[in-house]
Amino acid sequence: MYQIIFILPQENDLYSQSPILKRYGNYTNLRSEIKRMACSCLTQIDKSISSQINIIFQDNFHTDFKSCRPTFTAYFSAMRGFEPGIEEKIKQIEFSFPIIYPIVLKGDFNKNLPATLRKYQGVVYSKFAKHIRNADERFKNLINEILSNALESFGLAAQRKVFISYSQKEAGEVAQQLYKELQKRHYKPFLDITGLNPAVNFQESLMHELADSDILLLLDSGKNRKSEWCRDELLAALYSGMGVLALAWNYDPKDAYWTDFKLLDIVSIVPTDFSGSTLNPNKVEDILDSIDKIRIRAKFAKMNNLLQLLKQKSPYEDACLVTRNSTCMVNPKNKRAWFTTKKYYLPITTVPTAQDFQKATSIKTALHESVGIVYLNDYLHSTWQKHLAWLESVTSVKTIKIEKPKANGK
């Protein structure tokens, strides 16, 4: 469970702050509107994400705030002084190593913030999104900005890498068309004919690229189902918890293929969707919009999948996971775990890099505890695995390598 805290001005300060706050009349109305906006935005991303995030306000802080959970705090400044006890709340929040985002509603940024918050990067609302003239839309834009920053701090803001799985004979031109369109939308698509260097281990390199992606774009043209490579890519994506968007030529919802692989995000492709050997612009837009919708959900699913796999891996029942500056306790399997020294691990849902080892080292300095990293190891290139082993030896950052059980169960 993740938590987002909104600390709002005292009610008698609301009327002096900003025209947008005057619209809601009192603290109760303002709180209700923020919660409605936040829940609506999160639900649009995905209901499963919405259910995993607890929205907390200062009046229920002492009962709902959990110090062992990843936390993002949006602090709205007050012109007439700060809420009583706010310094104590900030200390409790900072103890969990969260991200704190100050919003100064009016006036000077430094003068209108508690001293402990002036070190954080924030925003002055009077200068925020000036191009939006509608007050309600402007405030909604601010809430969306807060949520985007929160998801990023939790490690749930997905990278824009999409792996395209297809049959060259049937769907090669559509694959190249979508590759170019994804690039226009600032995605980083991977296509085997453009993304691999010559003289490399083809299948091992493919799986490595897949491990570094959050979304598998499956072009289900028919012949892909007979391809062992396409099948391996799909199975690896499902095991990794990736988002899978299937483009189904002549889609039949009764086809057992969909239920066997539990594929839910499907775009039907019919003959009228084609202009020659490629898709018409309207269909391409539908596909790109579908990718946009599942992008954050895909990152969340990969993170959740990694946590579940770690929970199953003994003896890590007493491990804590850290996401950037936040910590999340993995449920202990027995009471003794509470009395052992906690082990902190940074979860990596894509291909680990030297930057991840450096980040673990930085968090170690902040926590004054040992911090390692945890990642899926099965699909990484053997050369990269050796590189990670070298990084572990020179940085003293310990790793947990999650691997599928062998055929014999060992």
C-alpha positions, 0 to 999 in steps of 0.5 A, a space after each residue: 500500500 502506498 500513501 499520498 498525504 495532502 496537508 492543507 491550510 487551516 480553514 480560516 486561511 483558505 479565503 486569503 490564498 487563491 481564487 480556486 480555494 475560495 470556490 469550495 467555501 470550506 476545508 471539508 468541501 476542498 478536501 472532498 474535491 481533492 479526493 474526488 479528483 485524485 481518485 478519478 485520475 487514479 481510476 482512469 489509470 487503473 482501478 488496481 492502482 487506485 485501490 493500492 493508494 491511500 489518500 490521507 489528510 491532516 485530520 486523519 494523519 495520526 490514525 492512517 499514516 503508516 511510517 513503513 510505507 512509501 509516502 508522497 506528501 503535497 504540502 499547501 502553504 498558509 499565508 497566516 502561519 502554519 498549522 499547529 503541530 505541522 513541524 512534528 508531522 513533517 518529522 514523522 513523514 521525513 523519518 520514512 524518507 518520502 518525497 515532499 512537494 511544497 505548493 505555495 498558493 500565494 506569495 513568496 516561496 521561502 517566506 510562506 513555507 516552514 523552514 524544514 520544507 524550504 530545501 524541497 523543490 516545489 511550485 508557486 500556484 499563482 505561476 502554475 499553468 498560467 495558460 489554463 484560464 478555467 480555474 477548475 481545470 487549472 486546479 485539476 491540472 495541479 492535482 494531476 501534477 501531484 499524482 504524476 510526481 507521486 507515482 514517479 516517486 513510488 517507482 510506478 511511472 513507467 518508462 516508455 519502452 515497448 517491445 513489438 512481437 510479430 510474424 515478419 511474413 504477415 505483420 512486418 509492415 504493420 510492425 514497422 509502421 507502429 514502430 515509427 508512430 510510437 517514436 513520434 509519441 516519444 516512446 522507445 519501441 523495440 523491433 528486432 530488425 532495427 534494434 539488434 547489432 549484427 553478430 550477436 546471440 539473437 534470441 538472448 539479445 531479444 529476451 534482454 530487450 524484453 526484460 527492459 520493457 514494460 509493454 509487449 505489443 503482440 501482433 496476433 496475425 495468426 502465424 505468430 502463434 506457430 513461432 516458438 520465439 513469439 511464444 517465448 516472448 509472450 510467456 516471458 512477458 506474462 511471467 515478468 508481469 508486463 503489460 500486454 496489448 494484443 492486436 488481434 487479426 479477425 478477433 474471436 472472443 471465444 478463441 481459447 488462446 485469449 483465456 489460456 494466456 489470460 490476455 485482457 487488453 485486446 484491439 480487434 483488427 479487421 480488413 477495413 482497418 487496413 489501407 493497403 498493407 498498413 493500418 489506416 490512421 484512425 486505427 493507429 490512433 486507437 492503438 497508441 491511445 490503448 498503449 497510453 492507457 496501460 502504460 502506468 498500469 504496466 509499470 505498477 503490475 511489474 513492481 507488484 509482480 516483483 514484490 510477490 516473487 520476493 515474498 515467496 523467496 526464503 529467507 527474505 521474509 524480513 526484507 524491506 523494499 525501498 522505492 527511491 526515498 521510501 520504504 515498504 515492508 514485505 510482510 514477515 512470515 514469522 514473528 521472529 522476523 520483526 526482531 532481526 535486522 531489516 534488510 533493505 532492497 531497491 526493486 528494479 523492474 527493468 534491466 539493472 544498471 550502474 545507476 541503480 547500484 549508485 542509487 542503492 549506495 545513496 539510500 544506504 547513506 540516508 538510511 544508515 543501513 545496508 541496501 541492496 537491489 532485487 531484480 528478475 535475472 532469467 532474461 538478462 543477457 549472460 554478458 550483462 549478468 557478468 557486468 552486474 556481478 562485477 558491479 556487486 563486487 566493486 560497490 558492495 551492494 548485495 543483490 537478490 536475483 529472482 529466477 524461475 524454479 528449475 524443471 525439477 523444482 530446485 
